[in-house]
Amino acid sequence: QCQFVKMYDDEMAENEDAATILGTKRFVVFKLCPTGGDCSYNYGEYAVMMEDYLESMVEYAQEAQEAMCEECEENCQNNNGRFLEDAQDGQDQQNYYNNNYDCECMDTCYKIENMEENGYIDATEFLECQAIYEDQYGKQLFAGPYCSGGEKIKIGVFTDEECMFLDSSMDVEEYLQDDDGYSMKLSHALLKTTYDRETAVSCLVVDEEDENQDNDNNNNNNNQEQEEAEVMEICQQLYETAAKCEKTHGFDNGYAQYAAYENQLVQESKVCDYISSLKSGTYSEEGDIIVGSGGVTTRSGGTKPTGGQKFALTFFILGTVGLAVYAAMLHSQLTKGAKADLSKQGGAMA
């Protein structure tokens, strides 16, 4: 899940040209679950800046994509050394396939390789905020990632160079062109892998040779110590960067075991509360706090005024009205008294 949050920003407060002191922070909430579990208990929940999350996840996805296409090319090359791109004009593609390998991947890899020629730009090209339009008066528009519905990450149009202020009325594809001025569209295939709930990323490095050897000797090496599992770099990076909520979900083998995270451990309940607020619908897509009609009510039915707060509010309102009436009466009496005194004294205004 991802969420924009508007909060006080020191740099914007110091900027005399800024129209607001609120900056937009971008968060992504993710989980680390036990292998083979349903992630209902004994897991950790984490919040990380969207920029860090996308940088790690996109790099991982790109490496996986490249490895897939290399393997696909190796297994699906025909005897003449030609590939699927040479068989796009109605030829029998199955003749190019190795019967021992699913070569449907060749079509996917062909589209990736020829994306720009087909009028598409990879959406991951806009992970960093960049200008996409400038009118004759110098007004610019920018493109960058944003949270769509709290569950998807898309590329949107922003009115500032930091991509803090989203204009949801604009479509980014209306401003995308190639060097020749032709319109371009976005390909979201790679970006979608960063928030796909159906595909989990394994955090364990599995070496095929070691895995096979372990399977062959499983019944004969019970006395042999198992080596510590190697963790994927992407998981290690995100874990070290993220705010952590673990003990609440029954996960006791995380950062609580390490001295370097003592301060985080002390503050864990606050971290868990903040992560919960990011998920609860407290904020709009643009990062504003949602206030319902009839009280301080969030979209998910969050905080409402208590009975004591309502009584105090009523007391202060009635008290204010009473003071206003008394002040009016006092003002009237003083005015009448002053007029009487002046009429007795006579005189003129200098």
C-alpha positions as CSV (number, residue, x, y, z in Angstrom):
1,Q,0.0,0.0,0.0
2,C,1.2,3.5,-0.7
3,Q,0.1,6.9,0.6
4,F,0.9,10.6,0.2
5,V,1.0,12.7,3.4
6,K,1.2,16.5,3.5
7,M,3.1,17.8,6.5
8,Y,5.2,20.7,7.6
9,D,8.4,21.2,5.6
10,D,11.3,23.3,6.8
11,E,12.6,24.1,3.3
12,M,9.2,25.2,2.1
13,A,8.7,27.4,5.2
14,E,12.0,29.1,4.4
15,N,11.1,29.6,0.8
16,E,9.6,33.1,0.4
17,D,8.1,32.1,-3.0
18,A,6.3,29.0,-1.7
19,A,2.6,29.2,-1.5
20,T,2.4,26.8,1.4
21,I,4.6,25.4,4.2
22,L,3.3,21.9,3.7
23,G,5.4,19.4,1.7
24,T,4.3,16.0,0.4
25,K,5.9,12.9,1.8
26,R,5.4,9.6,-0.1
27,F,5.2,6.3,1.9
28,V,4.9,2.7,0.9
29,V,3.8,0.1,3.5
30,F,4.9,-3.6,2.9
31,K,5.1,-6.8,4.8
32,L,7.8,-9.5,5.4
33,C,6.1,-12.8,5.8
34,P,7.3,-16.3,6.8
35,T,8.0,-18.7,3.9
36,G,4.9,-20.8,3.3
37,G,2.8,-18.8,5.8
38,D,-0.4,-16.8,5.2
39,C,1.1,-13.6,6.7
40,S,-1.6,-13.5,9.4
41,Y,0.8,-13.8,12.3
42,N,4.6,-13.8,12.9
43,Y,5.3,-11.2,10.3
44,G,6.6,-7.7,10.1
45,E,5.0,-4.5,8.7
46,Y,7.2,-1.7,7.4
47,A,7.0,1.8,6.1
48,V,9.6,3.2,3.7
49,M,9.8,6.3,1.5
50,M,8.4,5.6,-2.0
51,E,11.6,6.8,-3.7
52,D,13.7,4.2,-1.8
53,Y,11.1,1.5,-2.4
54,L,10.8,2.1,-6.1
55,E,14.5,2.3,-6.6
56,S,15.1,-1.1,-5.1
57,M,12.0,-2.8,-6.5
58,V,12.5,-1.5,-10.1
59,E,16.2,-2.5,-10.1
60,Y,15.2,-6.0,-9.0
61,A,12.4,-6.2,-11.6
62,Q,14.7,-5.1,-14.4
63,E,17.3,-7.7,-13.5
64,A,14.7,-10.4,-13.4
65,Q,13.3,-9.2,-16.7
66,E,16.7,-9.3,-18.4
67,A,17.5,-12.7,-17.0
68,M,14.1,-14.0,-18.3
69,C,14.7,-12.7,-21.8
70,E,18.3,-14.1,-21.9
71,E,17.1,-17.5,-20.9
72,C,14.2,-17.2,-23.3
73,E,16.5,-16.3,-26.2
74,E,18.9,-19.1,-25.3
75,N,16.1,-21.7,-25.3
76,C,13.9,-20.5,-28.1
77,Q,16.6,-19.8,-30.8
78,N,16.0,-21.9,-33.9
79,N,18.6,-23.8,-35.9
80,N,19.2,-20.9,-38.2
81,G,19.9,-18.4,-35.4
82,R,16.8,-16.4,-36.0
83,F,14.4,-15.3,-33.3
84,L,10.7,-14.5,-32.9
85,E,11.2,-11.0,-34.2
86,D,12.0,-12.5,-37.6
87,A,8.7,-14.4,-37.6
88,Q,6.2,-11.6,-37.0
89,D,4.6,-11.7,-40.5
90,G,2.2,-14.6,-40.0
91,Q,4.9,-17.3,-40.1
92,D,4.4,-20.4,-38.0
93,Q,6.0,-19.3,-34.7
94,Q,5.8,-22.7,-33.2
95,N,8.5,-23.8,-35.6
96,Y,10.9,-21.5,-33.8
97,Y,10.1,-23.0,-30.4
98,N,12.1,-25.5,-28.4
99,N,9.6,-28.2,-27.5
100,N,11.1,-28.4,-24.0
101,Y,10.6,-24.8,-23.2
102,D,7.6,-22.4,-23.1
103,C,8.6,-19.9,-25.7
104,E,5.6,-17.6,-25.3
105,C,8.2,-15.3,-23.5
106,M,9.6,-14.4,-26.9
107,D,6.6,-12.2,-27.7
108,T,7.0,-10.4,-24.4
109,C,10.7,-9.9,-24.9
110,Y,10.1,-8.7,-28.4
111,K,7.7,-6.0,-27.2
112,I,10.2,-4.9,-24.5
113,E,13.0,-4.6,-27.0
114,N,10.9,-2.6,-29.5
115,M,8.9,-0.6,-27.0
116,E,9.8,2.9,-28.4
117,E,9.4,1.8,-32.0
118,N,5.8,0.8,-31.1
119,G,5.1,4.2,-29.5
120,Y,5.6,3.4,-25.8
121,I,7.7,4.7,-23.0
122,D,8.5,2.6,-19.9
123,A,6.7,4.2,-17.0
124,T,9.8,3.6,-14.8
125,E,11.5,6.3,-16.8
126,F,9.5,8.8,-14.6
127,L,10.4,7.5,-11.2
128,E,12.3,10.8,-10.7
129,C,10.3,14.1,-11.2
130,Q,10.9,15.6,-14.6
131,A,9.4,18.3,-16.8
132,I,7.1,17.2,-19.6
133,Y,5.6,20.5,-20.8
134,E,6.2,24.2,-20.9
135,D,3.9,26.8,-22.3
136,Q,4.8,30.2,-23.9
137,Y,4.8,31.9,-20.6
138,G,7.3,29.5,-19.0
139,K,4.7,27.6,-16.9
140,Q,5.8,24.0,-16.6
141,L,4.2,20.7,-15.8
142,F,6.1,17.7,-14.4
143,A,5.6,13.9,-14.3
144,G,6.3,11.6,-11.4
145,P,4.9,8.6,-9.5
146,Y,1.9,8.9,-7.3
147,C,-0.4,6.6,-5.2
148,S,-3.6,5.6,-7.0
149,G,-6.3,4.4,-4.7
150,G,-3.7,3.5,-2.1
151,E,-2.9,0.2,-3.8
152,K,-1.3,1.1,-7.2
153,I,1.6,3.4,-8.2
154,K,1.0,5.3,-11.4
155,I,2.6,8.3,-13.2
156,G,0.8,11.5,-12.8
157,V,1.0,15.2,-13.7
158,F,2.4,17.6,-11.0
159,T,2.5,21.4,-11.0
160,D,5.8,21.7,-9.2
161,E,9.4,20.5,-9.9
162,E,9.5,18.4,-6.7
163,C,6.3,16.5,-7.8
164,M,4.6,17.3,-4.5
165,F,1.3,18.8,-5.9
166,L,-0.6,16.3,-8.0
167,D,-3.2,17.6,-10.6
168,S,-5.5,14.6,-10.9
169,S,-7.5,16.3,-13.6
170,M,-4.6,15.9,-16.1
171,D,-3.5,12.8,-18.0
172,V,0.3,12.4,-18.4
173,E,0.0,10.7,-21.8
174,E,-1.4,14.0,-23.3
175,Y,2.1,15.5,-22.9
176,L,4.3,12.6,-24.0
177,Q,6.0,12.9,-27.4
178,D,9.0,11.4,-29.1
179,D,11.8,13.4,-30.7
180,D,9.7,13.7,-33.9
181,G,6.7,15.1,-32.1
182,Y,4.6,11.9,-32.3
183,S,2.4,11.1,-29.2
184,M,3.7,8.3,-26.9
185,K,1.9,6.1,-24.4
186,L,3.1,4.6,-21.1
187,S,3.9,0.9,-20.6
188,H,3.2,0.0,-17.0
189,A,4.2,-3.6,-17.2
190,L,7.5,-3.2,-15.2
191,L,6.0,-0.7,-12.8
192,K,3.2,-3.0,-12.0
193,T,5.6,-5.6,-10.6
194,T,6.4,-3.2,-7.7
195,Y,2.9,-3.4,-6.3
196,D,1.6,-6.8,-7.6
197,R,0.0,-8.5,-4.5
198,E,-0.2,-11.8,-6.3
199,T,3.5,-12.2,-6.8
200,A,5.6,-12.2,-3.6
201,V,9.4,-11.6,-3.7
202,S,11.4,-14.3,-2.1
203,C,14.0,-12.9,0.3
204,L,16.2,-16.0,0.3
205,V,18.9,-16.5,-2.2
206,V,18.5,-20.0,-3.7
207,D,21.4,-21.6,-5.5
208,E,20.2,-24.3,-7.8
209,E,23.2,-26.5,-7.3
210,D,23.2,-26.2,-3.6
211,E,19.4,-26.9,-3.6
212,N,19.8,-30.1,-5.6
213,Q,22.7,-31.2,-3.4
214,D,20.7,-30.6,-0.3
215,N,17.7,-32.6,-1.6
216,D,20.0,-35.5,-2.6
217,N,21.7,-35.7,0.8
218,N,18.7,-34.7,2.9
219,N,18.4,-38.1,4.6
220,N,22.2,-38.6,5.1
221,N,23.3,-35.3,6.5
222,N,21.2,-34.8,9.6
223,N,24.2,-34.2,11.7
224,Q,25.7,-31.5,9.4
225,E,25.1,-27.9,10.4
226,Q,23.0,-25.9,8.1
227,E,24.6,-22.8,6.7
228,E,22.9,-19.5,7.5
229,A,20.5,-18.6,4.7
230,E,21.7,-15.7,2.4
231,V,19.2,-12.8,2.2
232,M,18.4,-11.1,-1.1
233,E,20.0,-7.6,-1.4
234,I,16.6,-6.0,-2.2
235,C,15.1,-7.3,1.1
236,Q,18.2,-6.2,3.1
237,Q,18.1,-2.7,1.7
238,L,14.4,-2.1,2.3
239,Y,14.6,-3.6,5.8
240,E,17.4,-1.4,6.9
241,T,15.8,1.7,5.5
242,A,12.2,1.1,6.8
243,A,10.4,2.0,9.9
244,K,9.5,-1.3,11.6
245,C,6.4,-2.7,13.3
246,E,7.1,-6.3,14.3
247,K,6.3,-7.3,17.9
248,T,2.7,-6.2,17.5
249,H,2.4,-8.9,14.8
250,G,4.1,-11.6,16.8
251,F,7.5,-11.3,15.0
252,D,10.1,-11.5,17.7
253,N,13.2,-12.4,15.6
254,G,13.6,-9.1,13.9
255,Y,15.5,-6.0,14.8
256,A,14.7,-6.5,18.5
257,Q,17.7,-8.8,18.6
258,Y,20.2,-6.1,17.6
259,A,21.6,-3.4,19.7
260,A,21.7,-0.9,16.8
261,Y,17.9,-0.7,16.9
262,E,17.4,0.1,20.6
263,N,15.7,3.5,19.9
264,Q,13.5,2.0,17.2
265,L,12.4,-0.7,19.7
266,V,11.5,1.9,22.3
267,Q,9.4,3.8,19.7
268,E,7.8,0.8,18.1
269,S,4.3,1.4,19.4
270,K,4.4,4.9,17.8
271,V,5.7,3.5,14.6
272,C,2.9,0.9,14.5
273,D,0.3,3.6,15.1
274,Y,1.7,5.7,12.3
275,I,1.7,2.8,9.9
276,S,-1.9,2.1,10.9
277,S,-2.8,5.7,10.1
278,L,-1.3,5.4,6.6
279,K,-3.5,2.4,5.9
280,S,-6.7,3.6,7.6
281,G,-7.9,6.1,5.0
282,T,-6.9,9.1,7.1
283,Y,-5.4,10.8,4.1
284,S,-6.7,11.6,0.6
285,E,-4.9,10.6,-2.6
286,E,-3.2,14.0,-2.6
287,G,-2.1,13.7,1.0
288,D,-4.7,15.9,2.7
289,I,-6.3,14.8,6.0
290,I,-9.9,13.7,5.3
291,V,-12.4,15.4,7.6
292,G,-16.0,14.2,7.5
293,S,-19.1,16.4,7.9
294,G,-20.5,16.6,11.5
295,G,-17.2,16.2,13.3
296,V,-13.6,15.1,13.0
297,T,-14.2,11.8,11.2
298,T,-11.8,10.1,8.9
299,R,-12.9,8.1,5.9
300,S,-12.5,4.9,7.8
301,G,-14.5,6.1,10.7
302,G,-11.5,7.3,12.8
303,T,-11.5,9.8,15.7
304,K,-14.7,11.4,16.8
305,P,-15.3,14.0,19.5
306,T,-15.9,12.4,23.0
307,G,-18.8,13.3,25.3
308,G,-16.5,15.4,27.4
309,Q,-15.2,17.3,24.4
310,K,-18.7,18.0,23.3
311,F,-19.7,19.3,26.7
312,A,-16.6,21.6,26.9
313,L,-17.3,22.9,23.4
314,T,-20.9,23.7,24.3
315,F,-19.9,25.4,27.6
316,F,-17.4,27.6,25.9
317,I,-19.9,28.6,23.2
318,L,-22.6,29.6,25.7
319,G,-20.0,31.3,27.9
320,T,-18.8,33.4,24.9
321,V,-22.4,34.4,24.0
322,G,-23.1,35.4,27.6
323,L,-20.0,37.5,27.8
324,A,-20.9,39.2,24.5
325,V,-24.4,40.1,25.8
326,Y,-22.9,41.4,29.1
327,A,-20.4,43.5,27.2
328,A,-23.2,45.1,25.0
329,M,-25.2,46.0,28.1
330,L,-22.1,47.5,29.8
331,H,-21.3,49.5,26.7
332,S,-24.8,50.9,26.5
333,Q,-24.8,52.1,30.1
334,L,-21.4,53.8,29.8
335,T,-22.5,55.6,26.6
336,K,-25.6,57.0,28.2
337,G,-23.7,58.1,31.3
338,A,-21.1,59.9,29.2
339,K,-23.8,61.8,27.2
340,A,-25.4,63.0,30.4
341,D,-22.2,64.3,31.9
342,L,-21.3,66.2,28.7
343,S,-24.7,67.9,28.5
344,K,-24.3,69.3,32.0
345,Q,-20.8,70.6,31.4
346,G,-21.5,72.3,28.1
347,G,-18.4,73.4,26.0
348,A,-17.3,73.0,22.4
349,M,-15.1,70.6,20.4
350,A,-11.8,72.2,19.7
